Amino acid sequence: MVLTVRVPDDDVSTPPVPRPGDPTPPARDEPTAGSGGEAVGDDIRLLGRLLGDVVREQAGDEVFELVESVRRAAVRGRRTGSSSVDELESMLRDRPIEQVLHVVRAFDWLSLLANTAEDVHVERRRRHHLAAGSAPRPGSLAATVRDLLDGGADPGAIAALLGEIEVSPVITAHPTEVRRKTVLDVLSDISDLLDALDDLAEGDRRRDDVHRRLAVRVLTLWQTAILRLSKLRVGDEISDALRYYEASLFETIPALGADVERLAAELLDHPDIDSTGIVTMGSWIGGDRDGNPFVTAEVLRAAVDRQALTALGHHLAELRRLSVELSMSQRLVTPTTELTALAESSGHDSPFRADEPYRRALRGMYARLHAFAVDVLGDVADELAAEPPRVVRDRYPDLDALGADLGIVADSLRSHGADDLVEVSIEPVRRELRVFGAHLCGLDMRQNSAVHADVVADLLRGAGVCDDYAGLDEDARREILSAELRGPRLLRTPAASYSERTLGELAVLDEAAGAVDRLGSRAIPHYVISMATAVSDVLEVCVLLKEVGVLRVAGDGSSTSCALDVVPLFETIDDLSGSADTLRDLLRHPTYAHVVASRGGLQEVMIGYSDSNKDGGYLASQWNLFAAQAALVDVAEAEGVRLRLFHGRGGTVGRGGGPAYQAILAQPPGSVDRSIRVTEQGEMVAAKYAQPALARRNLETLVAATVAASRRSHGDATSERHRSAMSELAASAHDAYRSLVYGDERFVDFFRQITPTDEIASLNVGSRPASRTASRAIEDLRAIPWVFGWTQCRLMIPAWYGAGSAFEGFASANPGGADVLSEMYRTWPFFRTITENMGMVLAKADIEIGRRYAHALVTDDAARDDIFGRIEHEHTLTRRWHARITGSDDPLSDNPLLARSLRNRYPYLDPLHVVQIDLLRRHREASERAGARDGTSGDTGGADDHDVTAAGERDLVQRGIQLTINAIATGIRNSG
């Protein structure tokens, strides 16, 4: 079995081909034969051949021949332009379910192995590029700085900017990572082996050994279950996220900061900048309570402790390494007086180390850090992955004191000519201490505004302040909340009786306050308010933070300070439209103004891409996000406050995904002001941080784009004509989208039937429920399964529906409208970016595959023909107008590599869709029969031995559905 797929991850930071006047974006490398030794095609063919051998050996000749026959038929159909789906259906129909599952697993592993080879190839080309001494990679920080210098920017101004840049990726636990950690670990081994193969010349006998080891790893994959046996718990999600620190982040982030400082010294002649904090990681896992009942006070405590265990365990390991490495003898060198004193006070008096002051000093430092860790970790200190100290010392008061001692070590080494050793061994550890501290990363808290309102109402009622807070209007709510924030009095009282929700929320807040006390304010730096719509939503959180001591009010009410940022999240189209007015009122609130002042005059605002898209469709969402940012910038400037925007983006275009570099540059001028925060979700976390090279490329791209965007002057230079046109397009697209999704009562059943959304909920990929409530309404469904479902049936309407009608209507209503759209594409980065991102999705969408799902699975013929007919018509319109606007019939004309890759990958998706449709049909028909017998709907129980729903067969069908969901997500490299 030979696979010839070549597909890059189009959602990792790799934007399209630039046009004149654009900042230089990261290039999309074309694979060339022999580039980097083993070309990507060679690697993929090798892995495909090894997998074929395993399938034949493990599953037998009959299964191998079936897989090969299916593959050949699928390839033949796609290459000749005639659908092979009918042939595939006949080949797979009536096959034993066990054989069908083998086919699905084979194509799933093929896709994963191809993805792995492609990722290796990207890094391989980067290394060859550097080894050849070529110019800086386009989109790298060095290239960005050179572009700015060539454009006349002042070197001092660029250096100052580099010292102020703050980029913060925030890892979230959204359930779109369908791959198991076990599988990712094996794929990492395969990546390393492909790299090793690249270093060996043809004819080298060691290549045979690498091939054998690759075969073993492929065999391991085949004998490993693709799916998890049980649903992930929050603790599992915490563990999954923490593994990326040892995998890449401990190494990459400090090194990137050091490289920025070197670049400033070499290119800008400014060696004095400090870029330690240029990248800081964040997390929502264990702190995000919005719709997740499993995030409790105990879970938040566990998340904080696990992060601290990871950070402190790493720091201890580094000190242990240094205590072994720094073997200098004072018989040969003369340490400084300060270093000698550090060694003498270490308590380490072994006669074997009497002449090794550095080792003695570091053993004492290790003991003090260990004591610090035991103290702050409390009951979980036993889980610390570090050997006990050999001496007993008092704890460090904080990690700054440890950093100062490492400074003594560094100065002493320099005093006897060991400067290079300092740069290689000591400075990276000092940087790690400053970057990761004892907390590792900031754990954000998040909760829905409606929950805050309920808890505050309960507290006010218990304190005798207000019996019906929920019945008050906005002005009355503000008045009561403001009164509570003007003095130090607390609402909580032991005499009152509170609801279970109130007690749970207060317990979480108490735990967060304790984490701040133990580990500092960096441990819990932000509180995000979901569905924020009014000033009272923010003031409610301030009242709750006051209850636990995180927000403090002076006794006379003259000042207010807060230990964390309070961050309103605007998500729906209406909320985005009103966000600037809400922010203006908030910043003018007297008490809240003190809160902002205590945070250094900075206000963070989060904007949600996913829910705004589900609410109003792609074009309306994108334009309202852009317009909201521009308006928020204007408000912040008028009020004298610095604004930091937090972008809640997903991995897919329908949830704000797409190439990060272009996305940042497409933001309104002034909205990227030296800092940016962005969520990293689902499968994108592994795609970006599984290996040091991937992490470095992604983080450097984010930094470079933030630098370039921050240099742009404030004020939107977009012409009023273009802004007016975009407003008209967004309104028209919004109406078309809402008419389809929310204007037809039959749509809910159509969506639930044409997509495997209900079956996705059974996948063991995340702890959070797929819906916010038990309702089947689209409004209550989370954005992630919404996008995931449409991706599976290849219609992908969240990322394009409504655009075609909008373009058509605009051109019809405005003479020369088509030319205006083309002009907007050529000259406006925002419009060009959303159009090109839409093109990526249109290239992945397949209306014929979608038609198969509709005809096989939608039971209401009239609804199917009507709704699918509208989708098909809109798809035709959108493709036509995308071609007219961009000047190319190919939606990927700017990215020929991706276009060719997708064409080659489609044949391997076709059989998976055929199997998924058949299994969904069988599963649902059996459920209906069982439900009819039992007098229920959708219950799969009650089958007899002669029914396809007999226990064993039923379980295999359900497993097959789950496997196809996983495999299709893998093949497309997108889930939700």
Secondary structure, DSSP 4 states (H G I P E B T S, - for coil): ---------TTSS------TTS--PPP-PPP-TTTTSS-HHHHHHHHHHHHHHHHHHHH-HHHHHHHHHHHHHHHHHHHHTS--HHHHHHHHTT--HHHHHHHHHHHHHHHHHHHHHHHHHHHHHHHHHHHTTPSPPTTSHHHHHHHHHHTT--HHHHHHHHTT-EEEEEE---TT--S-HHHHHHHHHHHHHHHHHHTS-TT-THHHHHHHHHHHHHHHHHTS-SS-SSPPPHHHHHHHHHHHIIIIIHHHHHHHHHHHHHHHHHHHS-TT---TTSB--EE-TTTB-TT-TT--HHHHHHHHHHHHHHHHHHHHHHHHHHHHH----TTT----HHHHHHHHTT----GGGTT-HHHHHHHHHHHHHHHHHHHHHGGGGGG--SPPPSS--PPPSSHHHHHHHHHHHHHHHHHTT-HHHIIIIIHHHHHHHHHHTTTSSEE-EEEEHHHHHHHHHHHHHHTTS-S-GGGS-HHHHHHHHHHHHTS------TTS---HHHHHHHHHHHHHHHHHHHH-TTSS-EEEEET--SHHHHHHHHHHHHHTTSEEE-TTSS-EEESSEEEEEE-SHHHHHHHHHHHHHHHTSHHHHHHHHHTTSEEEEEEEHHHHHHHH-HHHHHHHHHHHHHHHHHHHHHTT-EEEEEEE--SSGGGT-S-HHHHHHTSPTTSSSSEEEEEE-THHHHHHHSSHHHHHHHHHHHHHHHHHHHTSPSS--S-HHHHHHHHHHHHHHHHHHHHHHTS-TTHHHHHHHHS-HHHHTTSSS-SS-SBSSS---GGGB-HHHHHHHHHHTT--GGGTTTHHHHHHHHHHHSTTHHHHHHHHHHH-HHHHHHHHHHHHHHHH--HHHHHHHHHHH---HHHHHHHHHHHHHHHHHHHHHHHHHHT-SSTTTT-HHHHHHHHHHHHHHHHHHHHHHHHHHHHHHHHHHHHHHHT-SS------TTSTTSHHHHHHHHHHHHHHHHHHHHHHT---
